[in-house]
Amino acid sequence: MLSSAFAPATGLAAAPQLRAGAVRMESQADLDVLAGKLTPFTGGAWDPLQLATYEFWDNTNEETIGWLRHAEIKHGRVAMAGFVGYCIQANGIKFPWEPFASITATTPPEQWDALPEAAKWQIILGVGFLEWWSEIRLDGTPHYMKGGKPGYMPAFDSAPDKLPHWVGLNLWDPFKFTAKLTPEKKAEKLLAEVNNGRLAMIGLFGFVSEAKIPGSVPFLKGVIPAYAGDFMAPFEGNFGFGP
């Protein structure tokens, strides 16, 4: 799950290739085809708000679909990593160095609350760097709203001279485990990535719902401890830092 959490959506998310290397943005018809591979029992793309029919911020409908596809893949990867991280931290496994070693809180949200402000900012800035790196495309690949691949994460070694310091391993597949996979096998795994990401988003939301409202997720009742804090604090006032 962790390996798929950071997999680039090559193949699955790539815009259909035309001759001479041109690209075509995904359309609503392409979403229906993709939905048949991901969740064939739905009979098409599940989009109750009809978001895939809109044109966000004066972009074309195809560009909007690219933005939505990238957002889903990205949030699915974050949720997969978060789901695994929540389970690990909830079982008392943590980094052995400071400031983590001194934190005695036993639940993930309380552990976040106990982090010093400097540590929180380091985490947030680290995530911000990954977001910046994925958007600027210094390796020359097209943006996901301009015919590129939704979910694509440029390799750090693709433009090492643009980084403030050397990064030893790429975020996706640092040990090249998938280098010998066929395109068909990659496409199969990337379909699984989207489904796993959707399930992880539901699962992680279930964790925080049960923690805040005990009994709201019957399956997790008595499993997830109650949390008296405020999950939305990072989005309010001082971003959850300080008193």
VEXNUDO-391296 format. One record per atom (N, C-alpha, C): x, y, z; residue in three letters. Coordinates in pm, whole numbers, plus 32768, in hexadecimal, padded with zeros to 4 digits. Atoms other than C-alpha are relative to their C-alpha. Layout:
BEGIN
XYZALA
...
end
This chain:
BEGIN
80537F888000MET
800080008000MET
8056807D8000MET
7FAA7F8B7FFALEU
811A80EF8058LEU
8042801A7F7ALEU
7FBF7FEB8081SER
81C880B17F0DSER
7F9F803A7F9ASER
80617FCA805FSER
808980F37E4CSER
7FD4808C8024SER
802D7F7C7FD5ALA
804582297F1AALA
804980707FB8ALA
7FB47F978041PHE
815682E57E64PHE
80217FDD7F6FPHE
7FE880298089ALA
814082427D11ALA
7FD1806A7F9EALA
80317FA28065PRO
8131832C7BE4PRO
7F987FBD7FABPRO
8070803C8048ALA
7FFA82F97B18ALA
80227FEE7F6DALA
7FDA80198089THR
80B8829A79DDTHR
7FAB7F8E7FCBTHR
80518069803AGLY
7FD881D178F9GLY
7F6E80188020GLY
808B7FEA7FD8LEU
7E9581EF79C0LEU
7FD780907FE8LEU
80287F758003ALA
7E96836679D8ALA
803180497F84ALA
7FCB7FBB8074ALA
7F4C83B27896ALA
7F9180227F9FALA
805F7FDD806AALA
7E87846E7793ALA
80197FA47F8AALA
7FEE805A8070PRO
7E4A838A7667PRO
806480397F9BPRO
7F967FD28059GLN
7F75839D757EGLN
7FD37FFB7F6EGLN
801C7FFC808ELEU
7F4C84027415LEU
80837FEF7FB5LEU
7F868012804FARG
804283D172F8ARG
8054807F8007ARG
7F9F7F927FFEALA
817784AD72E7ALA
80128039808BALA
7FE27FD77F77GLY
818284C27462GLY
7F9F80658039GLY
80607F9F7FCCALA
805885AD7484ALA
7FAE7FC1806FALA
805380347F93VAL
7F73858B75AFVAL
7F7380387FF3VAL
808B7FD47FFEARG
7DFD85A475DEARG
7FD17FFE8090ARG
80327FFB7F77MET
7D5F86127724MET
7F8C7F9F8010MET
806D805C7FE4GLU
7C6C852177C9GLU
7F7A804A7FFBGLU
80867FC8800BSER
7AFB855E7789SER
7FA17FB7805DSER
806380457FAFGLN
79BB84FB783AGLN
7FEC7F707FD0GLN
800B80898034ALA
79A783CC7755ALA
80737FA98034ALA
7F8F804A7FCBASP
7B03836577C8ASP
7FE97FDC8093ASP
801D801D7F74LEU
7A8D837B7932LEU
7FA17F89800DLEU
805C80727FFDASP
7972828878E7ASP
80497F7E7FE3ASP
7FB18078801FVAL
7A698193784EVAL
80547FD98079VAL
7FAE801A7F8ALEU
7B4D81B6797CLEU
7FAC7FC98073LEU
8058802E7F95ALA
7A2981887A6BALA
7FDB7F6E7FECALA
8020808B801AGLY
79D5804079C0GLY
806E7FA28029GLY
7F8F80527FD6LYS
7B317FC17A12LYS
801280038097LYS
7FEB7FF17F70LEU
7B3680457B76LEU
7F8D7FC48050LEU
8077802F7FB9THR
79D380017BEBTHR
7F957FDD7F9ATHR
805B8023806EPRO
79197F467ADAPRO
7F6D7FF98028PRO
808B800C7FD4PHE
77DF7F247BB1PHE
7FB780868001PHE
80427F7D7FFCTHR
779C809D7BA5THR
7FC080247F7BTHR
80387FE18083GLY
775080A17A31GLY
803080847FC7GLY
7FC97F818030GLY
781F81DD7A01GLY
8043804B8071GLY
7FBB7FB07F9BALA
78D982EF7AB7ALA
7F9D802F806BALA
80547FD27F91TRP
7848833F7C0FTRP
80218091801CTRP
7FE87F717FF5ASP
782784B77C0EASP
7F7C80478021ASP
80857FCB7FDEPRO
76EA85217CCCPRO
7FF780987FF5PRO
80017F6E800BLEU
774F86927CC7LEU
801D80307F72LEU
7FE47FDF808CGLN
77A086847B53GLN
8078805C7FF1GLN
7F8A7FAA8006LEU
78F287237B93LEU
804C7FF27F7CLEU
7FB68018807CALA
798586857A5CALA
7FC180447F87ALA
803F7FB7806FTHR
789587527987THR
802180958005THR
7FE87F717FEETYR
791388A27A07TYR
8081802E7FBCTYR
7F867FC18032GLU
7A2089917995GLU
8032805E806DGLU
7FCF7FB47F8DPHE
7ADD8A077ACAPHE
805D80707FD4PHE
7FA17F918010TRP
7B888B5C7ACATRP
801F80207F6ETRP
7FF27FDE808EASP
7B4E8B9F7958ASP
80547F9B7FB2ASP
7FBB806A804AASN
7BFC8A5878F8ASN
7F9A7FB37FADASN
80598055804ETHR
7B6F896777F9THR
7FCF7F8C8056THR
803480747FB7ASN
7AA588397866ASN
806C7F94800BASN
7F9680647FFCGLU
7BCA8755780CGLU
806A80258067GLU
7F9E7FD47F9CGLU
7CB8882678DFGLU
7FC87FEE808DGLU
804080147F7FTHR
7BC0881979FFTHR
80047F6D8028THR
7FF9808F7FE4ILE
7BB1869E79E3ILE
808E7FD88027ILE
7F75801B7FDAGLY
7D2D869479EEGLY
801C802A808EGLY
7FED7FD07F76TRP
7D2787637B2DTRP
7FBD7FA38064TRP
804980597FA6LEU
7C2086817BCDLEU
80447F78800BLEU
7FBD80827FFFARG
7CD885447B69ARG
807F80078054ARG
7F857FF17FB3HIS
7E2085C57BF7HIS
7FE1800D8096HIS
80257FEC7F74ALA
7D7386337D38ALA
7FD97F7C8041ALA
802A807F7FC5GLU
7CD584DD7D6DGLU
80767FA48018GLU
7F8B80577FF1ILE
7E18841F7D31ILE
8058802F8073ILE
7FAA7FC87F97LYS
7EDC85097E13LYS
7FC37FEA808ALYS
803F80137F7EHIS
7DDF84FD7F2EHIS
7FF97F6C8025HIS
7FFF808E7FE4GLY
7DC883857F0CGLY
80867FD18035GLY
7F7A80267FD1ARG
7F4083627F37ARG
80198032808EARG
7FF07FCA7F79VAL
7F4184468065VAL
7FAF7FAE8064VAL
8054804D7FA6ALA
7E22838080FCALA
803A7F758019ALA
7FC380837FEBMET
7ED4823480C4MET
807280098063MET
7F927FED7FA1ALA
800982B58174ALA
7FCB8023808AALA
803B7FDA7F80GLY
7F3083548283GLY
7FBD7F8D8047GLY
804380737FC4PHE
7E67821682BCPHE
80667FA48042PHE
7F9780567FC8VAL
7FA1814682EDVAL
804380458076VAL
7FC17FB67F94GLY
8040825883C1GLY
7FAA8005807DGLY
805C7FFD7F8ETYR
7F0C8271849ETYR
80067F7B804BTYR
7FFC80857FC1CYS
7F1380F884DFCYS
80847FEB8049CYS
7F7D80127FC2ILE
808880FC852AILE
800B80538080ILE
7FF47FA97F8BGLN
807B82268616GLN
7FA07FD78070GLN
806180297F9CALA
7F4281A686C5ALA
802D7F86804EALA
7FCA80767FBCASN
8006806C8720ASN
8084801D8046ASN
7F8D7FDA7FB0GLY
811A812F87CCGLY
808580007FB9GLY
7F837FFF804CILE
821B811E86B5ILE
801D808E7FD4ILE
7FDC7F768023LYS
82D18268868ALYS
8095800B7FEBLYS
7F717FE88015PHE
841E82FD862APHE
804780058087PHE
7FBA80047F80PRO
852482C78739PRO
804880828026PRO
7FB97F847FE4TRP
85B284288724TRP
7F9F806F8026TRP
80527F8E7FD6GLU
8538857587A9GLU
7FD0804E7F87GLU
80567FF47F8APRO
843D860F87AFPRO
7FA07F8B8015PRO
8062806D7FFBPHE
837D84CD876BPHE
80137FA7807APHE
7FE5805C7F91ALA
84288401887BALA
7FC3802D8084ALA
80347FCB7F81SER
83A684E6898FSER
7F6780098004SER
80927FF58005ILE
823A84E2891EILE
7FC17F82803DILE
804080717FBBTHR
816884068A01THR
7F717FE87FD2THR
808880138032ALA
801984358952ALA
7FF77F7F7FB0ALA
800E8083803FTHR
7F9082EE88CCTHR
7FAE80017F7FTHR
804F7FFC807CTHR
7EA7835F87B2THR
804180617F9ETHR
7FC17FA98065PRO
7F1F83FB8669PRO
7FD88093800APRO
80207F717FF8PRO
7E5685418689PRO
803C8043807CPRO
7FC37FC87F87GLU
7ED3857487EEGLU
8098800A7FF1GLU
7F707FF9801AGLN
8034852A8779GLN
8021807B7FACGLN
7FEC7F85804FTRP
8013863F8677TRP
7FF6807B8059TRP
80117F8E7FA6ASP
7F95872F8780ASP
807A80148059ASP
7F8E7FF97FA5ALA
80C586DB8856ALA
808280297FBBALA
7F867FDB8048LEU
81C2872C8746LEU
802080938017LEU
7FDA7F727FF9PRO
828988708771PRO
7FDD80477F7DPRO
80267FB48076GLU
822D89858681GLU
80687FF37F90GLU
7F98800B8066ALA
837E896A85CFALA
7FF37F7E7FB3ALA
801080828043ALA
834087FA8585ALA
7F8880027FA2ALA
80767FF78056LYS
81E4884684FCLYS
8021804D7F81LYS
7FDD7FB18076TRP
827189508416TRP
805B7FB27FA2TRP
7FA980508056GLN
837E88618399GLN
7FAE7F9D7FAEGLN
8056805F8047ILE
82738761833FILE
7FB180487F93ILE
80517FB68061ILE
819788648294ILE
805480347F8CILE
7FA97FCE806ALEU
82B888FD81D3LEU
80337F8C7FAALEU
7FD78074804DGLY
832C87A2816BGLY
7F957FD57F9DGLY
807180208058VAL
81D4875680DEVAL
7FF2806C7F95VAL
80087F928060GLY
81D188AD803AGLY
806A7FF47F93GLY
7F9680148064PHE
831C88607F8EPHE
7FD77F987F9APHE
802C8069805DLEU
828D871F7EFBLEU
7F9580357FA1LEU
80697FC58054GLU
815F87E27E7BGLU
803E805C7F97GLU
7FBC7FA4805CTRP
824088ED7DE1TRP
804A7FB27F94TRP
7FB0804F805FTRP
832187E87D3FTRP
7FA87FBB7F98TRP
80588047805DSER
81FD872C7CA5SER
7FBC805F7F9ESER
80467FA08056GLU
816C886B7C0EGLU
805A80437F99GLU
7FAE7FAC8058ILE
8296891C7B71ILE
80387FB37F89ILE
7FD780558070ARG
830287F57A92ARG
8085802C7FC2ARG
7F7D7FD98031LEU
8472884C7A75LEU
803F7F967FA6LEU
7FC980688057ASP
84AB870379C0ASP
7FC980097F72ASP
80327FEA8088GLY
83F187897890GLY
7F807FB77FDEGLY
807D8046801CTHR
82BD86AB78ADTHR
7F8C80628006THR
80727FA28000PRO
817087587860PRO
7FAE7FF6807FPRO
80567FFA7F8BHIS
808B87C2797BHIS
7F847FAC7FE8HIS
80748057800CTYR
7F6086E279C5TYR
7F8480487FCATYR
806E7FB6803DMET
7E7687F8794FMET
8022802D7F73MET
7FD37FD98086LYS
7F388822780ALYS
802B7F867FB0LYS
7FE18078804BGLY
7F3E86C07784GLY
805D7FA18045GLY
7FA880577FB6GLY
801F862B788EGLY
7FB57F938049GLY
803780747FBBLYS
7FE285037972LYS
7FD08027808BLYS
802E7FE77F78PRO
7F04853C7AA2PRO
80427F9E8061PRO
7FBF80537F9CGLY
7FB784BC7BD7GLY
80957FF07FEDGLY
7F718010801ATYR
811284D07B3DTYR
8053804F8063TYR
7FA47FBF7FA3MET
8227851F7C37MET
808B80007FC3MET
7F7C7FFD803EPRO
836C85977B94PRO
806B7FC6805DPRO
7F9280387FB3ALA
84A484DF7C03ALA
805D8070802FALA
7FA57F9A7FCCPHE
859285A67CDEPHE
808080097FAEPHE
7F847FFD804CASP
86B985407C08ASP
7FEC802E7F70ASP
801A7FCE8087SER
860F85C87ACESER
8032808F7FEFSER
7FCC7F778004ALA
8681872B7B24ALA
8048801F8082ALA
7FBD7FEF7F7FPRO
877787127C47PRO
803B808A8016PRO
7FC67F7B7FF3ASP
880D88677BFDASP
7F9A8068802DASP
80697FA27FD8LYS
86BC890A7C50LYS
7FDC7FF28094LYS
802180177F74LEU
86AD88807DB4LEU
8061804B805BLEU
7FA77FB87FA3PRO
8739893F7EE1PRO
806F7FA78035PRO
7F96805D7FD8HIS
87FC88067F45HIS
7FE07F767FC6HIS
800E8084803CTRP
882F86A07ED0TRP
7F967FAE8049TRP
8063805C7FC9VAL
870F85AD7F02VAL
80287F747FD3VAL
7FC580818020GLY
878D844A7F14GLY
7FA77FA17FB3GLY
80598062803DLEU
865C83827EABLEU
7F8280457FCALEU
807D7FCC8037ASN
853283CB7DCDASN
7F8A7FD68058ASN
8074801E7FADLEU
83DF83D37E77LEU
7FBB7F827FCELEU
80428075803ATRP
834B82D57D89TRP
80677F987FD7TRP
7FAE80738025ASP
83F581807D6DASP
8095801F8007ASP
7F727FDB7FF5PRO
854B81EA7DF4PRO
80607F8F7FDFPRO
7FA880728018PHE
85D7808A7DC8PHE
7FE27FBA7F7APHE
8019802E8089LYS
854D80567C65LYS
7FC27F747FFCLYS
803F80837FFCPHE
84777F297CC1PHE
7FA47FE87F89PHE
80608010806DTHR
83837F6C7BA4THR
803C80187F76THR
7FC07FDB807EALA
84827FB77A98ALA
7FE77F997F91ALA
800E806A8064LYS
844C7E6879EALYS
7F6F7FD67FE7LYS
808B80228016LEU
82D07E6279F9LEU
7FD580267F73LEU
80357FDF8084THR
82197E5978ADTHR
7F9B8072800CTHR
80667F967FFAPRO
81357F7E7853PRO
7F797FCC802EPRO
808080397FD7GLU
800A7E977881GLU
7FFC7FE98097GLU
7FFB80197F71LYS
80797E3679DFLYS
7FFE8083804ELYS
80037F7D7FC0LYS
80B77FA27A3BLYS
7F7280388001LYS
80897FCC8008ALA
7F5B800179C3ALA
7FA67FB78063ALA
804E804E7FA1GLU
7EC87EE77A94GLU
8016802F808FGLU
7FE07FD37F79LYS
7F7D7F5B7BCDLYS
7FCD808D801BLYS
802E7F787FEELEU
7F1A80C37B93LEU
7F6980078010LEU
808F800A7FE6LEU
7DAD80637B81LEU
7FE87FDC8092LEU
800B80277F73ALA
7DDD7FBB7CD1ALA
80218076805CALA
7FDA7F8D7FAEGLU
7E8180FA7D53GLU
7F89805D8017GLU
80737FA67FF3VAL
7D4C81CC7D0EVAL
7F997FC3805EVAL
806180427FA9ASN
7C6580CD7DB2ASN
80307FFD8091ASN
7FC980017F78ASN
7D4E80AA7EDEASN
7FFC808B803FASN
80037F777FCCGLY
7D6182247EFEGLY
7F738029802AGLY
808A7FE07FDCARG
7BE782457EFEARG
7FDA7FBB8083ARG
801F804A7F86LEU
7BC981378009LEU
8048803D8078LEU
7FB47FC37F93ALA
7CDB81DC80DAALA
7FC38084802CALA
80407F827FDBMET
7C2A832D80CDMET
7F867FE78057MET
807580237FAFILE
7AEC828D8150ILE
802C7FCB8089ILE
7FD2803A7F83GLY
7BAE81C98257GLY
80388067805FGLY
7FC67F9A7FAALEU
7C7382F382D9LEU
7F95805E8035LEU
806D7FAB7FD2PHE
7B3983C782E8PHE
7FAF7FB8806BPHE
8044804E7F99GLY
7A9982AD83AEGLY
804980078085GLY
7FB07FF67F85PHE
7BB782BB84AAPHE
7FE380838049PHE
800F7F7E7FBEVAL
7B94843084EBVAL
7F6E80178029VAL
808D7FF17FDBSER
7A16841D84EESER
7FE37FB78084SER
8016804D7F86GLU
7A14830D85F7GLU
8048803F8076GLU
7FB57FC07F94ALA
7B1E83C586C0ALA
7FB6807A8036ALA
80447F857FD7LYS
7A50850586C7LYS
7F727FE58031LYS
808A80217FD9ILE
78F5846A86E1ILE
7FF97F6A801BILE
8000808F7FE1PRO
790F83198794PRO
7F7A7FBE7FDDPRO
807880478029GLY
781982218703GLY
7FCE80247F76GLY
802D7FD78085SER
77F582D685B6SER
80287F9A7F95SER
7FD8806D8059VAL
78AD81B5850CVAL
7FF97F7F8050VAL
801480747FA8PRO
7820807B85B2PRO
806F7F997FF9PRO
7F968063800FPHE
79307F9A8526PHE
807D80248050PHE
7F887FD17FBALEU
7A39806F85D5LEU
7FE580248093LEU
80237FDF7F76LYS
797F809F871ELYS
80567FAF8062LYS
7FAA80417FA0GLY
7A6C8054883CGLY
808B7FE27FCDGLY
7F7D8018803CVAL
7B918037874DVAL
804F80827FF6VAL
7FC07F7C800EILE
7BDC81A7870AILE
7FE08053807BILE
801A7FAE7F88PRO
7C078274884CPRO
7FC680887FDCPRO
803B7F7B8015ALA
7B4383B7886FALA
806C806B8001ALA
7FA27F908008TYR
7BF584FD881CTYR
7FB5807F8024TYR
80457F897FCFALA
7B96863988D7ALA
802D807F7FBAALA
7FCD7F898044GLY
7C5D872587FBGLY
7FAD80257F87GLY
80477FCD8075ASP
7BFD87D086B6ASP
80507FDD7F83ASP
7FBC8026807APHE
7C5D872B856DPHE
801180757F9FPHE
7FFC7F90805DMET
7C19887284B7MET
805980728031MET
7FAD7F947FC9ALA
7D05893F8591ALA
806B80307F9FALA
7F9A7FCF805EPRO
7E1789468483PRO
7FC9805F7F97PRO
803C7FAA8066PHE
7D2089FE83A1PHE
7FBF807B803CPHE
803E7F917FBCGLU
7CB68AFD84A2GLU
806980598043GLU
7FAF7FA27FB1GLY
7D588C348538GLY
80957FEF7FEAGLY
7F6F800A8005ASN
7EC38BE38583ASN
802F7F7B7FC7ASN
7FE0807D8044PHE
7EBC8AA184B6PHE
801F7F8F8062PHE
7FF0806D7FA1GLY
7EB289C985EEGLY
80818007804EGLY
7F847FF37FB6PHE
7FFC8A498675PHE
7FEA8054807DPHE
80087FB27F86GLY
801F8AC887D6GLY
7F7D7FEC8046GLY
807B80137FB1PRO
7F088AEA88D8PRO
7F8580307FB5PRO
end
